[in-house]
Amino acid sequence: MFNGIIKNTGKIYKVFKKNNNCSIEILSKMKFSKNEIGTSISCSGACLTLEKYNKNLAKFYLSQETLSTTNFKSIKKNDIINLEKSLKFKENISGHFVQGHVDTTSDVKKIKIIGRSLLINFKLLKKYRKYIVPKGSIAINGVSLTITKILKEGFQISIVPHTLRFTNLIYLKEKDIVNVEFDVLGKYIKNFIK
């Protein structure tokens, strides 16, 4: 479980692909200990298991499910990844509960600069629009954000300067693909009602 408050990014150092297997190495300033081998790390919103680390390099395995559901299917060297360790007992929860279970991907349709903030429009398949509500929570590349507006083909978010400074969202361009996780509470409620 995460809260979507990103304080670290990393850079894809190596991508290992062989047959149906894929692993990545991420170079970052995030510190790990031996006790954290096997723990969950949010990598741009996808919950991945830390397999090994060596100084500033951390290695993760990407399952076929992860590759088919996320933007990791097109990952390449030097891509910037948002990183977050799982929550610890008694830690503050500043964002919202983020599981690291990416529901789908979304295309960036339009970016507008307003002062030092960004307004970004995202396109979303119709079948997922039932999970978005005005002022509701959503995780984009693992970042906890608030939906500012529902659009005909998707939704809009506003990103403040502090979030831009600490995440890979500052590098977004039109047509980029991001990982999306809808609010888990909304998903459960929708399922119970159905």
Secondary structure, 3 states (H helix, E strand, C coil): CECCCCCEEEEEEEEEEECCEEEEEEEECCCCCHHHCCCEEEECCEEEEEEEEECCEEEEEECHHHHHHCHHHHCCCCCEEEEEECCCCCCCCCCCCECCCCCEEEEEEEEEEECCEEEEEEECCHHHHHHCCCCCEEEECCEEEEEEEEECCEEEEEECHHHHHHCHHHHCCCCCEEEEEECHHHHHHHHHHC
